[in-house]
Amino acid sequence: MEIQENIALAPHTTFKIGGPARYFCIVNDQFEALTAYEFAKKHALNVFVLGGGSNILVSDQGFGGLVIKVVNKGIEVLSQNDKDVLLKVASGEIWDEVVKFSVSNNWWGIENLSHIPGSTGAIAVQNVGAYGQEASKVVESVDVFNKESLNNQNIKNWQCHFGYRKSIFNTVSRGKFIIFNIIFKLQKEGSPNFSYRDLANKFKEKKPALSEIRQAVIEIRNQKFPFPTEAVKGNAGSFFKNPLLNENDYLRLRIAVAKNFGAEAAGKLEKKKFTEEKQIKVPAAYLLELCGLKDMQEGGAGINHNQPLVIINKTGTATANEVLTLASKVRQIVSAKCLIKLDFEPELIGFKELF
């Protein structure tokens, strides 16, 4: 394993933004991870573990410590019976390839998570969810390397403390573990999850095959989300989380919407909200639309037109500062007109200030 110096991080992220890592190494297994952490300890370095780089924004100054990029591969069936299958997936596997593999075997549980960029490890970190499915429903356990004890652990689902776009891996134990494998429990028999209107409208009364559901999700996402490739403007997916509100906060939001945008807008908000985790989830994209923020731009960064939750590297030369300036302006406007604060979804790497 080679530890390199001053390596540009922008090419390792889907945003294509960010300064260099002071030190950088590629890790394939736990033995190389141990070597990397021993190096970091010797030189008193902070460590950041990088996967597919799909849900992060790296500062223009980069990261002053050691960046460990995990690239391990492998998909293994651990066990199966008539009802379900346990699938062990290396964290470095491209997530959409894992979904494709699952669907091709007619296994249910992650089909609605098709066409989400990044590597498999991030699925557990962010408790990734889309169209009514989320990681917490299918993750059985997570194999990790503990940088404090320098040994391997298996963390069960309940120990991950999954919540909306969060787990112990990005909250209380952030930076403590490197995820090397995720064990998924998938079903051999299932039924479509059409809790989201866009997906339900694709099939009406028809019961589709898994492959049809996957294709429909891909089509829907392509209409809304610019899937980051060399030919598409860089982005980190949704930059803003959908607010989860209690009844009092939702009522305050609805009153503000009615006051600033009219009764019809408030009525549409009522139809678009839904209940999750015993709270009221509100589509942030609708609030951005109401506030007239589609196509707003700051330098090389811009709000995506079809899905305003996404900030794109519009010119290909946007800086992290421009992205955060734009995001902060959006948050200020939404706060002023809707009386709620939007939280950022991507992890901010190498920034000295809190946002």
Secondary structure, 3 states (H helix, E strand, C coil): CCEEEEEECHHHCCCCCCCEEEEEEEECCHHHHHHHHHHHHHCCCCEEEECCCCCEEECCCCEEEEEEEECCCCEEEEEECCCEEEEEEECCCEHHHHHHHHHHCCCECCHHHCCCCCECHHHHHCCCEECCEEHHHCEEEEEEEECCCCEEEEEEHHHHCCECCECHHHCCCCCCEEEEEEEEEEECCCCCCCCCHHHHHHHCCCCCCHHHHHHHHHHHHHHHCCCCCCCCCEEEEECECCCEECHHHHHHHHHHHHHHHCHHHHHHHHHHCEEECCEEECCHHHHHHHCCCCCCEECCEEECCCCCCEEEECCCCCCHHHHHHHHHHHHHHHHHHHCCCCCECCEEECCCCCC
